[in-house]
């Protein structure tokens, strides 16, 4: 932890001494993992029962990525627990679990009291902010970076205390005791965790946690496993998900609870203009109607009756300037052509001398919907001055704050019980439904479960922003790129999101606050990983009137499409073989070059010519030193139904792999999600309404459409990188390049088939 020298100097001039003194004050938190009868707590991360069961706190939202297995695995391995006796408990938001890497990454998105402080995870004031705000958000693949070492240190400390308790019992040196498989042993003597837990908790913990010398890693050489063998750490949540007992937000049931449905007006800032309440007479089980300024809800004994009541009332909304795709496209076109440009990244001499580029190409991206399988759902109960919320939230403390503000309550009177999400893709970073269900519960004075319909989910989604990009380069006669520039026109989407999340602003207020601000995050991934000596990335902020937000794959999901499509077009124009051309420019990134070679071998790459239907793309995500790498080869074929992707082959370097099964699942899932973004997931807007109302309208791949998926993980000693995001970006350009190889048609718009073939 540190306070930067620059920060201390500035702080001294601005009364910073008081700020530093404040930051150094000790913090205390209520116990986030209370011990029940028969349990003994060992800090905020784990407790041990008299039966030997080790219960691990998980402060991150489980949304399919396997975090309820990953963190317990780390603790079990370091502690020496028996995996068969490891249980999981979702942890409430607490400063004890502050996500410092994400707080640092998102520091530009919130208005900071001390803007002179460096936004890095070891900044002292950043840590204090994250702790005081109980910032435990689940996003950007920061789980390992944030929690691996705290989990290991907590487990190592508990392991030492268990050994001390046993050593005291046997009158030996505790360091001579071994802790493994839920037992503490010394020679022939052994004792289980359950028998030692109470006396262990009374021991003085060591000053420094005695970490095991080796880091947790599952090596590629250990796989594939023999037929019938199982991984040492099977998913904790798998059995209950298979038998249907796993609890999601919509599974909560409370005494006297009613079910609510809701209608929202067109995007954006619509107000209710009329409704027909008498039309609901005769609807059985209807228990109440709640009218907000911009939404209408009905509550009944079951959700379908509530939905029928809304249909009967036929609410109408008015809005002065509804979102329209044509106006959005015009705004983007104007911004990319004539808008004010801001330099957000630069290498070498930037774009100096690029007034007349050798090649300039335009790429466009439509708004993309998250489309999680589970729509927004939350349950609220208001009684005895306390509001209880059951919901899936990627940023639980910010959801609590929003609900407390909506009801005019103190934050400590709002309790949020974390519930797993049935998919999210960053959709559950937004918390409109937390505010709505709290207001409905207050008006009806009884527990309420609010569930949005699929149509409402599409209507209120903050989609991935639409983007217009012009990529230009100066290229010599041999096809070498000397200067490159990416100019992206897009709304300042990251700042919008930040003002909604941290400032609790409405969508329109957040757009106004972010308007015109250069946003480096909307351009992430646009700086090519290749050894191009001079390169620049510009953002041209565009006001489109559509609230936008974050999505799995981040901006890399479209910037990689633009860059890798552009690189492929350069290779084609200069008669270069696409794989060799890329590798020739990757002398400074051996890891990415290896991914390309492995993906090519995995796919049986034949060069991508002669109408082979092969397309290749690669991407580096995150920091060049610590980021992840991926290369994807897509194979497409022309059939009676048009172009079909038949195979995706990927080689991925995500550094040290903690759980190979989870990593493979996440990469494979990312590839499939990238396939959906490449071929569908998009919507247009007419009169403030999305034109795609149902899942079936989004052109998502079905089981029958699924290509064969092959994934190879590169064994690496680099720092771990999130496997959940890295699978998404390179899929769309690989498919676009494959379609060109198969048909000779170059597609420069996402989704690729939005305009038809």
N, C-alpha and C positions, 0 to 999 in steps of 0.2 A: 504494500500500500504506500502511496506517496501523495504529497502535494507538490505540484510542479514549481520549479524555481520561478518561472514567469508568473505563476499564480500567486506565490508568496509576495513577490515584489509588488504586483498590482494590488494585492490585498492590503499590504502595508500602507499604500497610498489612499485606499478607500475604506479604511476601517476594517481591513481584512483580518486584523488580529482578533477581533471579536468573533468573526465568522469561523476562524480556525479553532478558537477556544470552544465555540459551540459545537463544532464538528468532533472535537476530541472528547466531549462529554460521553460517559458510558450510556448505553441504551439497554433497556430491559423490555422484554416482550412477555405477554401471557404465554403459558405453556401450549405450544401448538400441537403437541402429541401427548395428551394426558394419559396416564396409566390407569387402566381399569382394575377391578379386583382381580388379584392373581397375576398382575403384571408389574414389572419394574422398568421405569424409564431410564434411558441412558442418553440424555440430551434431547435435541429436537428431531433426531433422525431415526432412532430405533428404540424399541422396548422389547423386553424378553419376558415371556410368561412362565409360570411355574411348570407348565407342560413342555417347555423348551421351544415354543413357537417364537420366532423372531418377527416382529411386526415392523415394517419399514414405512416411513412417511414418504409420500410422493407429492411434491408441491407443483408438479406440472400436469397440464390437462392431457389425459389419455384420449386421443382422437384417432386411434388406429396405428399410431407410429410405434407403440410398444414401450412407452416410457415406464409403465407399471411393471415391466420386466427388467428394463435396462438399469435403473437405479437400484432396485433390490439386488440385482446380480452383482453390482459393484460392491455393495455392502456385504452381501453373503460371502463373496470371494475374499474380501479383506478381513472380515470377522472370523471366517472359518466356520460358517454356519452350514447346516444340512439344507440344501435347496428345497427338500420335501417339507421342511418345517418353516418356510418363509412365507409370511403373509404381507399384505399391502393395505395401507390406509391412506386414502386421499387426504392431503394436508390442507388446512385453510391457509389463506394468504397471511403471511407473517414476515416481518423483517428478518427473521432467522433464515429465510430462504431467498433472500434478495438475489435476483438474476443480474449480476453486475455486468457481464459481457453485453447483454441486450440493452441494459440501461445506458452503457457507453455508446453503443451503436445508434441508439435512438435519441441520444442527447440533443442533436440538432432539431428534433421534432417537438421539443417542449421548450417553453420559455424559461430560461434558467436565471436564478437569482445572481449567480456569479459566472457570467459568460467568459471570464478570463481563465477559467479552470479547464485544463486539458480533458477532453472526453475520452478517458481510458479507464479500463476496469479497476486499476489500482489507485485511482484518485480518491483521496480520503473523503472529500465532500460529495463526490458522486456516490460513494458507498453509503454515506449517511442519508443522502436523498433516497436511494433505493430501499434502504432499511426503513426509514420513516414512512415511506409511501407503500411499504409492503409490496414492492414491485416484483412479482413472480411470474410475469407474463411468459407464455409458451409461444415462441415464434423464432424464426430465422435459424432454426437448428442449433440453438445455443445451450441445449440441455447438458451435454457433456462438458463443454467449456465452463459452464456455471457451476455444475454440481458434482462432477467426478471427484475432485479433490476434497471438497467438504464431506462427501459420503465416505471416502476412504479414511479421512482423518477421524471421523466419528466412529467408524467401525474399528479402526486400529486402537483407538482409546478404549472402547468397550472390550476389545479382545484382551488388552493388557490388564484391565480391571478384573476380568474373569480369571485370567491366569494368576493374578495376585490373590484372589479369594481362594483358589485351589492351593496355591503355594502356602498360604497361611494355614490351611487345613492340614497339609502334608508336611509342613515345616521344611520347605525347600525354597530355593531361589525361584522367583516367578519367571525369570527369563529362561529357566530350564524346562518350563512347561510348554507343551505343544497344543495349539488350538486348531482343531480340524474336524469337519463333519459333525458339528454340534457338540463336540466333546473336548474337554481339557484333559490332557494325559501327561503323566510323568512316570516313565517306566511301565510297570504293570498297573499303576493306579490310574483311574479315570473318573471323571464326573461330568454330568450333563449340564448344559446351560441353565436349564430350569432349576436345578438344585443349587446352583451357585449365584443366581441372579441377585437375590436380596443382599447377600454379603458382598458381592462384587460392587454393587452400587454404593457401598459405604467406603470403598477404597479411595485413596487419593490418586487421581489420574496422573499419568506421567506428564512432565512439562511439555514434551514433544511427542506427538503420536508416533508410535513405532511402526511405521509403514512397512509392509512387505517389500522386499527389494525389487521385485519384478512388477512392471505395469500389466494391467489386465489386457490381454490380447488373444484373439483366436486367429491362428495363422492359416493361410490358404492351403498349406501343405496338409492340414488336418482334414481337408475336404476333397472330394465328396466322402461322406461317411459310409461305412459298410451297410449293405441293405439290412433294414430292420433296426439299425442303431439309432439312438436319439441324441440330440444335443444335450449338453450338461445343464443347460438353462432353458428348458421349454417355456413358452409364454405363460405367464401367470393367469392371464385373462382368457386364454383359449378355451378351456373346458366350459366355462359359463357362457361364452359367446356361442359355442356350438349347441349347448342344450337350451339356450334362450333365457337363462336366468340372469344374465348380465344386465345391470341397471343403466339405462340411458335416461335423459331428461324426461322423455314422455312416459316413462314407466312409473314415475312417482305417484303414489296414491295416499291421500290423507282423509281423515274423517270429515264428512260433510263437504268434500271438495266438489266444485263444479268445473266444467270444461268451457273454455272461452275460444271463440274464433274472432277474427278481426279483419277489417277492411281499411286500407290506406288509400290516400288520394294519389293522383299522378305525380310523377317526379317533376318539379320539386316545389315545396312550400304550398301545397294545396290545402284548402280549407273546406269543411263540409258546408254545402249550400242547401241541401234538402234531404229529408228521409221520411219514410212513412212508418211510424211506430205502430199505429193501429193495425197494420197489415200482419203483425206477428200474432194476433189473436188466434187461438186454436192450435198453436205449436206446442205440443206436449213437452214438458220438462224444461221450458224456458224459465230461467231464474233471474235474469236481470239484463239490462242494456246500459252500457256506459259509453257516453259520447265525449270524445276528446275534441280538441280543436281541429286536428288533422286526421283523426281516425275514429272508427266506430267499432265497438266490440259488443258481442252478445255472449251470455253465459248460460249454460243449460246442463242438464244431467249427463248429456253426452255431447261430444264435439259436433256430430252431424246435425243435431237439433239446433245448436248455436249457429252453424253455417247456414241452415235453412232460414233462420230468423234474419240473418244478414241479407240473404237473397230477397226475402219478402220486403224488407225495409228499403231495398234498392237505393242505398245512399248515393248522392251525387256530390261531386267536388268541383270547386272552381280554383283555377290557378292562372296567374297573369302571364306566365311565360313558360309553358310546359316544354320539356326536353324534346328535341326533334333531331333525328340523325342527320338530316340534310344540313341543318345549321351547325351541328357539331363538325361535320366533314368540312364545311366551308371555313369554320374557325381554325381547324387544324391545317388546312391548305394555306390559308392566309399566314398563319404563324410560321410554317416551315418555309414559305417563300419570302415573306417580307417582315416577319416578326422580329422583335428584339431578341438577340441571341446572347447567351451567357456561357462562358467557358467553364466547364465543370471538371474537365480532366485534360491533361496535356503531357506529351512526351517529346523530347528533343526540341525542335523549333516549331512545334505545333503544326498549324496548317499554312505556314508562311510559304508564299509562292504558289498557292493552290487556287489562284483566281481563275485559271483555265485548266480544270482537271482533265486528265486523260479519259476518265470514265466517271459518270455520276448516275446513280440509279435511285429510284424512289420505291420505298416499301411502306405498306400501310397495315395497321392492326385495328381490328374492331373491338369494341368492349366485350369482355369475356365474363361469363357468370360462373360462380363457384360450384353451384349445383351439388351440395352435399346431400347424401341420401336422406339424412334426418333434417327436416326443416327446423326453424327456430322454435324452441319450446322452453318454457320456464314455469315453475310453480311458486306461488307466493302465499304466505300466511301471515296476517297481521293480527297480533294479539298481545295484550298486556304491554303495549308500547314498544314491542319488538317486531321487526319485519324479518321473516325467514324466507330465504330464496334457495330454490333448488334449480340449478342450471349449469350448462356446460359453458365455461368462459375461459378464453385464452388469457384474458387480463382480468382476473377475478376482483382485484381490489378496485380497479377503475369501474367495474360494473356495480360494486357496492356503493361507491361514491356517487354514481349517477342516480341509483335508486334512492339513496339517502337524501340527495338534493331535491329529487322530484317530490318526495313526501315531506320535506322540511324537517327531517329527523337528524339526530346526531349519528355520526358514522358508527359509533360503538353499539348502536341499537339495531344495526343491520347485520344479519348473520347470513353468510352464503355457504351453502353446502355444495362442494364441488361434485359434479356428476359428469361422467364420460360423454364425449360427443360422438355421434354416429357420422363421422367425417366432418371436416371443417375447411381445410385448404385456406386457412386464415379468415374464413367467414365469421368465426366466433370471437374475433377481436372486436367486433361491434356489439353493442349491448342495448339497442333500441327496445328489444322485447323485455329486458329487465325493468326498464322504466314503465313500460305499458302494463306488465302484469302486476307491478306494485300499485299502480294507480287503480287498476280494476279491483284488486283485492281490498283496497281501502274503501272504494265506493260500495262494494257488495257486502263487506264485513263478513267474509268467509273465505276459506282457502280456494284458490283459483289456479287452474293449469291452463296457460295460454299456449296454443299451438298455431303457428302460421300455416296456411295452405301453401301448396307449391307455387301458386300464382303470386301470393303475397311475398314469398321468399324471393322470387325472381324480381318482383317490383321493387322491393326494398334493398336488394343486394347492392352493395357498393362495388361495382365490377372492376376488374382490371382495366386500367384506362385505355381508351383508344389512342393510337400514336400514328403520326406520319413522320417518316424518316427519310432523309436524303444522305446517302453515303457516296463519297467522292474520293478519288485517289489520283495521284500522279504515278504513272507506271512506265518503266523503261521498255526497250524493245524486246528484252528477254522475259518480260512479265514480272520483274521485281518491283514491288511497291515501295516507293521512296517516301511518300507523304500520304496520309490517310486522314479523312475527317468524317465524323458522324454528326449530323445535325438532326436532333429529334424535337418535334413539336408535340407537346403533351401537357395536360394540366399539371399543376404542382401537387401531384397526388399524395406524396408522402407527407407534405405539410398539412394538407387537408386532413388526412388520417390522424396525424399527430394532434391537431387542434380538437378533433372529435374525442380522441382517447384521453389526452391529458388536460384539455381545457373544457371538456364536456359541452362543446359548442354544437349547435344544430348544423346540419349538413350545409345549409346555405351560408351561415355565418362562417363556417370553416373554409368554404370556398372563397369567400370574400377576403378572409384573413390571409389565405395562401396566394391569392392572385398576384401574378407577376413575379413570384419568388423563384430564383433559379433552384432547381431541385436535382441534386446529384443522384439521389436514389432512383429517380425515374429513368436514369441513364445508366444504371449499373450494368456492367457486362458489355458496354458498347466499345470499350477500349480493347482492341484485338490483343490476344495473347502472343501474337507473332512478333518477330524481331523487325518491326517496321520502325525505322529510325525517327521519323517525325509523325506524330499523330495527335489528334485533338477530338474532343467530344463537346458539343454545344447543346444546350437546352434552350428551346424557344417556348416559354410558357404560353399556354393557350387557355382561354376561358371558354369552356364548352357547355357549362350549365348542368352537367351531369356529375353528381357526387361519385367519386371513385375511391378505391381502396387497395388493400394488399391482397395478393394471391400467391398460392404455392408456386415456386419457381421465381418469384419476384420479377423485377424488370428484366432479368436475364432470360426470362421466358420469351420475350420478343426481341431483345437486343441481339441475342445469339442467332435468332432467325435471320435478322438483317445482315449481321456480319458474315455468318457462314454461307448465306446465299450469295452475298457479294463476292466472297473469296472464290466460291465455286464458279461464278460467272467470269471472274478474271482468269481463272485457270482454263476455262473453256475457250475464252476469246484468244488466249495466247497458246493454245494447243498443249496445255500442261496436264499431266495425269493428276487427278484431284488429290490422291493420297500423297504422292511424292511431292507435289507442290506445297502442301501444308507442312510436311516434315522438313522440307528445305528451309522453311522460315521459323523453325522451332528449336534452333540451336541453343537458345537460352532457357528452354523449358523441356528438359529431357523427360520429365514425368508425363507431360501431355503427349510427347512424341511416342512414348512407349504405349500409352493408351490407344493411340491411333493404330500402331502396328498390331497390338493385341486384338483390337476390334476387327481389323481387316482379316487377321488369321481366323478369328472366330466365325466370321461371316463367309469366308472363302472368297474374299474380295477379288474381282476379276478386272478391275480398272475403271468401272463405271461407264464404259462406252458401249458402242454397238447395240443400243437399245436394250441393255442388260437390266435396266430397272434398278440399278444400284445407286445409292446416294450416301455420302459420308459427311459427317460434321463433327466438330469437337468444341469443347468449351472449358475454360478455367473459371471457377466460381470462387469469389472471395479474394482474400489477400494472396498475392503471387507467391509469398513464402509459405503460407499455411493453408491455402485454399485447396478445394477439391478439383479433380480433373475427370473428364469423361469424353469418350469418343463413341459415336453411334453410327452403325451402318444400317440403313433401311433398304429393304428390298420390296419393290412394288411391281405388280403385274397388271396388265390390261385384260379385263374380262368383259362379259356381257353387261355387268352392272357398272362399268367404268373402271377407274383405277382402284386397286385394292392393295393395301400394305400386307405382305405375307410374312415378313420376318423383321425383327429388330434385334440387332446384335450390339452389345455394349461392353466396353471395358472401362472400369471405374477405379480411380485411385482416390480413396478417402482417408489415406493415412492409416494409422493403427485402428484395427477393427476390434471393437469390444465384444460385439455379439454378431456373428456372421449371419445367422438366420434373420435377425432383425434388419441388418444392413441389406441383405438381398431382397427381403420383402419390400423395404422402402425404395430401393432403386427400381425394382420391377414395377411397383406402384407408381413411381414417378414417371417411368417410361409410358405406362398406360395413360396416366393423366396428361402427359405431353402429347400423346396420340389424340386424346380428346380435344385438346387445345388446337392442335394442328388441323383437325378435320371438322370441328364443331365448337360447341360451348359458347358461341357468340350470339349477340342479339342486336337488333336495331331498335330505335325508339320512335314512336309516333304519338303525338299529343301527350307526351309524358308517360307513355306506357310501353313496356318492352313488347316487341312483336312476337317473342317466343315465350309462350305461357306455360308450357309443360316440359317435362324432361324429354319426352319424345320429340319435341320441336328442336332440340339442341344439336341433333346430329351426333350424339355421343356413340362411341363404339359399343356394339352389343357383343355377346359371347361369340356369335357367328362371325363377327368382324375381327376378332382378336387374332393378331399375328402370332407366330411363334416368337417367343422372347428368350434370348440367351444373354446371360450376364456373367462377366468374369471380373472378380475383384482382384486388384493388384496388391500383392503383399508389400507393405510399406511401413517404415518406422517413423514416418512424419506424424505430426499431431493429428488427432482424429478430426474429420470434417463430417458435417451432417449428411447422411445418405438420403434424407427425405426430399431435399430441394434439388440435388445435383442431377437427378434422373430426368427432370423436366425440360431444360433449355434446348438441348441438342436434337431433340426428336423432330421438331417442326422443320428445321433446315435440312436434316437428313432425308425426310420424306419429300420435301420440295425438290431437293437435288435428285432423288430417285425418280420422281415424276418427270423431271426434265430428261433424265436418262431413258425413261421408258417411252416418252411421248414426243420429246423435243419441245415441249411447252414449258416456259418459265413462268412460275406463279410467284408473285411478289406481294401477296395480301394474305393475312391471317383472318379467319381460317382459310386454308388453301382452296377449298372447294366452294367458298362463299359465292363466287361468281360463276360457278359451273365450269366444266371443261369445254 
